[in-house]
Amino acid sequence: MAKELVSIKGTREGLVIFFDPEREFEEIKNNLKHKIEAARGFFRGAKFTLYQGNTALNAEQQVELENICRQYGLVPAPNIRWPVRPAQNGAGERARLVCTQLRSGQQIVHSGNLVLVGDVHPGARIFASGDVVIMGRCRGDVHAGEPDNQKAMVVALDLRPNRLTIAGVAAPAPRKSSPSSLPENGTPQMALLENGKLVIRPYLRPSNG
């Protein structure tokens, strides 16, 4: 598989931007601009660093790439570490916890995993580079795994979003069903990618006992 010209990875501390050292600098610049523009403002306000591990960029080129990122609202943070230090005691990556009712016109943008305690109303939007867990009803737009985290998933107590994507892969159009057709307490569901397709299934499978 061909190596990505520019790739952006999310960590708990911020974004790490990687480049293919074998490609021309003009190609790298143009691809970086394209990646950030395609994210539709998702990265605005995020901290970032340029990975120096195996690149052959000189100081002037590094400044030029940093300035491109600044133009799109990203914030330089050279103290971001890579590789990511493993979590202690086997704990997984931490998640941001938000307790609110996300209403129409509101949105949450987060680099990492996100847990929302509340409902996502129609017209509200969530963007996250990791998993999204909604402890409530989801009727708005949810975009997890932005831009290319194919291992991300979305979990909700009642998952009937207006729009749902994981790593840019969209879910099929929702079926027209009335709330009365669901169990009284809702049916927790999860969405994830399987073989490049977004699938939705019950989060907790019934036991055979």
Contacts in CASP RR format, 6 or more apart in sequence:
PFRMAT RR
TARGET T0000
AUTHOR 0000-0000-0000
METHOD contacts of the structure
MODEL  1
MAKELVSIKGTREGLVIFFDPEREFEEIKNNLKHKIEAARGFFRGAKFTL
YQGNTALNAEQQVELENICRQYGLVPAPNIRWPVRPAQNGAGERARLVCT
QLRSGQQIVHSGNLVLVGDVHPGARIFASGDVVIMGRCRGDVHAGEPDNQ
KAMVVALDLRPNRLTIAGVAAPAPRKSSPSSLPENGTPQMALLENGKLVI
RPYLRPSNG
3 20 0 8 1.000
3 22 0 8 1.000
4 18 0 8 1.000
4 20 0 8 1.000
5 19 0 8 1.000
5 20 0 8 1.000
5 23 0 8 1.000
5 27 0 8 1.000
5 28 0 8 1.000
5 31 0 8 1.000
6 17 0 8 1.000
6 18 0 8 1.000
6 19 0 8 1.000
6 20 0 8 1.000
6 28 0 8 1.000
6 31 0 8 1.000
6 32 0 8 1.000
6 35 0 8 1.000
7 17 0 8 1.000
7 18 0 8 1.000
7 148 0 8 1.000
8 15 0 8 1.000
8 16 0 8 1.000
8 17 0 8 1.000
8 18 0 8 1.000
8 35 0 8 1.000
8 43 0 8 1.000
8 147 0 8 1.000
8 148 0 8 1.000
9 15 0 8 1.000
9 16 0 8 1.000
9 18 0 8 1.000
9 82 0 8 1.000
10 16 0 8 1.000
10 111 0 8 1.000
10 112 0 8 1.000
10 129 0 8 1.000
10 130 0 8 1.000
10 149 0 8 1.000
11 80 0 8 1.000
11 81 0 8 1.000
11 82 0 8 1.000
11 84 0 8 1.000
11 111 0 8 1.000
12 84 0 8 1.000
12 93 0 8 1.000
12 94 0 8 1.000
12 112 0 8 1.000
13 47 0 8 1.000
13 77 0 8 1.000
13 79 0 8 1.000
13 80 0 8 1.000
13 81 0 8 1.000
14 46 0 8 1.000
14 47 0 8 1.000
14 48 0 8 1.000
14 49 0 8 1.000
14 77 0 8 1.000
14 80 0 8 1.000
14 111 0 8 1.000
15 43 0 8 1.000
15 46 0 8 1.000
15 47 0 8 1.000
15 48 0 8 1.000
15 49 0 8 1.000
15 74 0 8 1.000
15 80 0 8 1.000
15 111 0 8 1.000
16 48 0 8 1.000
16 49 0 8 1.000
16 51 0 8 1.000
16 80 0 8 1.000
16 82 0 8 1.000
17 32 0 8 1.000
17 48 0 8 1.000
17 49 0 8 1.000
17 50 0 8 1.000
17 51 0 8 1.000
17 65 0 8 1.000
17 69 0 8 1.000
18 51 0 8 1.000
19 28 0 8 1.000
19 32 0 8 1.000
19 50 0 8 1.000
19 51 0 8 1.000
19 55 0 8 1.000
19 57 0 8 1.000
20 28 0 8 1.000
21 54 0 8 1.000
21 55 0 8 1.000
21 56 0 8 1.000
25 57 0 8 1.000
25 61 0 8 1.000
28 65 0 8 1.000
29 64 0 8 1.000
29 65 0 8 1.000
29 68 0 8 1.000
32 65 0 8 1.000
32 68 0 8 1.000
32 69 0 8 1.000
33 68 0 8 1.000
35 147 0 8 1.000
36 43 0 8 1.000
36 68 0 8 1.000
36 69 0 8 1.000
36 72 0 8 1.000
36 74 0 8 1.000
37 72 0 8 1.000
38 147 0 8 1.000
39 146 0 8 1.000
39 147 0 8 1.000
41 72 0 8 1.000
42 109 0 8 1.000
42 127 0 8 1.000
42 143 0 8 1.000
42 146 0 8 1.000
42 147 0 8 1.000
43 72 0 8 1.000
43 73 0 8 1.000
43 74 0 8 1.000
44 72 0 8 1.000
44 73 0 8 1.000
44 74 0 8 1.000
44 109 0 8 1.000
45 73 0 8 1.000
45 74 0 8 1.000
45 75 0 8 1.000
46 74 0 8 1.000
46 75 0 8 1.000
46 111 0 8 1.000
47 74 0 8 1.000
47 75 0 8 1.000
47 76 0 8 1.000
47 77 0 8 1.000
47 80 0 8 1.000
48 69 0 8 1.000
48 74 0 8 1.000
48 75 0 8 1.000
48 76 0 8 1.000
48 77 0 8 1.000
48 80 0 8 1.000
49 76 0 8 1.000
49 77 0 8 1.000
49 78 0 8 1.000
49 79 0 8 1.000
49 80 0 8 1.000
49 82 0 8 1.000
50 57 0 8 1.000
50 62 0 8 1.000
50 65 0 8 1.000
50 66 0 8 1.000
51 82 0 8 1.000
57 65 0 8 1.000
66 76 0 8 1.000
69 76 0 8 1.000
70 76 0 8 1.000
87 93 0 8 1.000
87 94 0 8 1.000
93 112 0 8 1.000
93 113 0 8 1.000
94 113 0 8 1.000
95 112 0 8 1.000
95 113 0 8 1.000
95 114 0 8 1.000
95 115 0 8 1.000
95 131 0 8 1.000
95 133 0 8 1.000
96 110 0 8 1.000
96 112 0 8 1.000
96 113 0 8 1.000
96 114 0 8 1.000
96 115 0 8 1.000
97 115 0 8 1.000
97 117 0 8 1.000
98 108 0 8 1.000
98 114 0 8 1.000
98 115 0 8 1.000
98 116 0 8 1.000
98 117 0 8 1.000
99 116 0 8 1.000
99 117 0 8 1.000
99 118 0 8 1.000
100 116 0 8 1.000
100 117 0 8 1.000
100 118 0 8 1.000
101 118 0 8 1.000
101 119 0 8 1.000
101 121 0 8 1.000
102 108 0 8 1.000
102 116 0 8 1.000
102 118 0 8 1.000
102 119 0 8 1.000
102 120 0 8 1.000
102 121 0 8 1.000
102 124 0 8 1.000
102 126 0 8 1.000
103 121 0 8 1.000
103 123 0 8 1.000
103 124 0 8 1.000
104 121 0 8 1.000
104 122 0 8 1.000
104 123 0 8 1.000
104 124 0 8 1.000
105 123 0 8 1.000
105 124 0 8 1.000
105 125 0 8 1.000
106 124 0 8 1.000
106 125 0 8 1.000
107 124 0 8 1.000
107 125 0 8 1.000
107 126 0 8 1.000
107 127 0 8 1.000
108 114 0 8 1.000
108 116 0 8 1.000
108 125 0 8 1.000
108 126 0 8 1.000
108 127 0 8 1.000
108 128 0 8 1.000
109 127 0 8 1.000
109 128 0 8 1.000
110 127 0 8 1.000
110 128 0 8 1.000
110 129 0 8 1.000
111 128 0 8 1.000
111 129 0 8 1.000
112 128 0 8 1.000
112 129 0 8 1.000
112 130 0 8 1.000
113 128 0 8 1.000
113 130 0 8 1.000
113 131 0 8 1.000
113 132 0 8 1.000
113 133 0 8 1.000
114 126 0 8 1.000
114 128 0 8 1.000
114 130 0 8 1.000
114 131 0 8 1.000
114 132 0 8 1.000
114 133 0 8 1.000
115 133 0 8 1.000
115 135 0 8 1.000
116 126 0 8 1.000
116 132 0 8 1.000
116 133 0 8 1.000
116 134 0 8 1.000
116 135 0 8 1.000
116 136 0 8 1.000
117 135 0 8 1.000
117 136 0 8 1.000
118 134 0 8 1.000
118 135 0 8 1.000
118 136 0 8 1.000
118 137 0 8 1.000
119 134 0 8 1.000
119 136 0 8 1.000
119 137 0 8 1.000
119 138 0 8 1.000
119 139 0 8 1.000
120 126 0 8 1.000
120 134 0 8 1.000
120 136 0 8 1.000
120 137 0 8 1.000
120 138 0 8 1.000
120 139 0 8 1.000
120 140 0 8 1.000
120 142 0 8 1.000
120 156 0 8 1.000
120 161 0 8 1.000
121 139 0 8 1.000
121 140 0 8 1.000
122 139 0 8 1.000
122 140 0 8 1.000
122 162 0 8 1.000
123 140 0 8 1.000
123 141 0 8 1.000
123 162 0 8 1.000
124 140 0 8 1.000
124 141 0 8 1.000
125 140 0 8 1.000
125 141 0 8 1.000
125 142 0 8 1.000
125 143 0 8 1.000
126 132 0 8 1.000
126 141 0 8 1.000
126 142 0 8 1.000
126 143 0 8 1.000
126 144 0 8 1.000
127 143 0 8 1.000
127 146 0 8 1.000
128 143 0 8 1.000
128 144 0 8 1.000
128 145 0 8 1.000
128 146 0 8 1.000
128 152 0 8 1.000
129 145 0 8 1.000
129 146 0 8 1.000
129 147 0 8 1.000
129 149 0 8 1.000
129 152 0 8 1.000
130 144 0 8 1.000
130 145 0 8 1.000
130 146 0 8 1.000
130 149 0 8 1.000
130 152 0 8 1.000
131 144 0 8 1.000
131 145 0 8 1.000
131 152 0 8 1.000
131 153 0 8 1.000
131 154 0 8 1.000
131 155 0 8 1.000
132 142 0 8 1.000
132 144 0 8 1.000
132 152 0 8 1.000
132 153 0 8 1.000
132 154 0 8 1.000
132 155 0 8 1.000
133 154 0 8 1.000
133 155 0 8 1.000
133 156 0 8 1.000
134 142 0 8 1.000
134 154 0 8 1.000
134 155 0 8 1.000
134 156 0 8 1.000
134 157 0 8 1.000
134 159 0 8 1.000
135 157 0 8 1.000
136 156 0 8 1.000
136 157 0 8 1.000
136 158 0 8 1.000
137 156 0 8 1.000
137 157 0 8 1.000
137 158 0 8 1.000
137 160 0 8 1.000
138 154 0 8 1.000
138 156 0 8 1.000
138 158 0 8 1.000
138 159 0 8 1.000
138 160 0 8 1.000
138 161 0 8 1.000
139 160 0 8 1.000
139 161 0 8 1.000
139 162 0 8 1.000
140 161 0 8 1.000
140 162 0 8 1.000
140 163 0 8 1.000
141 161 0 8 1.000
141 162 0 8 1.000
141 163 0 8 1.000
141 164 0 8 1.000
142 154 0 8 1.000
142 161 0 8 1.000
142 163 0 8 1.000
142 164 0 8 1.000
142 165 0 8 1.000
143 163 0 8 1.000
143 164 0 8 1.000
143 165 0 8 1.000
143 166 0 8 1.000
143 168 0 8 1.000
144 152 0 8 1.000
144 153 0 8 1.000
144 154 0 8 1.000
144 165 0 8 1.000
144 166 0 8 1.000
144 167 0 8 1.000
144 191 0 8 1.000
145 152 0 8 1.000
145 166 0 8 1.000
145 167 0 8 1.000
145 168 0 8 1.000
146 167 0 8 1.000
146 168 0 8 1.000
147 167 0 8 1.000
147 168 0 8 1.000
148 167 0 8 1.000
148 168 0 8 1.000
149 166 0 8 1.000
149 167 0 8 1.000
150 166 0 8 1.000
150 167 0 8 1.000
150 169 0 8 1.000
150 193 0 8 1.000
150 196 0 8 1.000
151 193 0 8 1.000
152 166 0 8 1.000
152 167 0 8 1.000
152 192 0 8 1.000
153 166 0 8 1.000
153 190 0 8 1.000
153 191 0 8 1.000
153 192 0 8 1.000
154 164 0 8 1.000
154 166 0 8 1.000
154 190 0 8 1.000
154 191 0 8 1.000
154 192 0 8 1.000
155 188 0 8 1.000
155 189 0 8 1.000
155 190 0 8 1.000
155 191 0 8 1.000
155 203 0 8 1.000
156 188 0 8 1.000
156 189 0 8 1.000
157 186 0 8 1.000
157 188 0 8 1.000
158 182 0 8 1.000
158 186 0 8 1.000
158 187 0 8 1.000
158 188 0 8 1.000
158 189 0 8 1.000
159 188 0 8 1.000
159 189 0 8 1.000
159 190 0 8 1.000
159 191 0 8 1.000
159 200 0 8 1.000
160 174 0 8 1.000
160 177 0 8 1.000
161 171 0 8 1.000
161 174 0 8 1.000
162 174 0 8 1.000
163 170 0 8 1.000
163 171 0 8 1.000
164 170 0 8 1.000
164 171 0 8 1.000
164 191 0 8 1.000
164 198 0 8 1.000
165 171 0 8 1.000
165 198 0 8 1.000
166 191 0 8 1.000
166 192 0 8 1.000
166 193 0 8 1.000
166 198 0 8 1.000
167 193 0 8 1.000
169 193 0 8 1.000
169 196 0 8 1.000
169 197 0 8 1.000
169 198 0 8 1.000
170 198 0 8 1.000
171 191 0 8 1.000
171 198 0 8 1.000
171 200 0 8 1.000
172 198 0 8 1.000
187 202 0 8 1.000
188 202 0 8 1.000
188 203 0 8 1.000
188 204 0 8 1.000
189 200 0 8 1.000
189 201 0 8 1.000
189 202 0 8 1.000
189 203 0 8 1.000
190 200 0 8 1.000
190 201 0 8 1.000
190 202 0 8 1.000
190 203 0 8 1.000
191 198 0 8 1.000
191 199 0 8 1.000
191 200 0 8 1.000
192 198 0 8 1.000
192 199 0 8 1.000
193 199 0 8 1.000
END
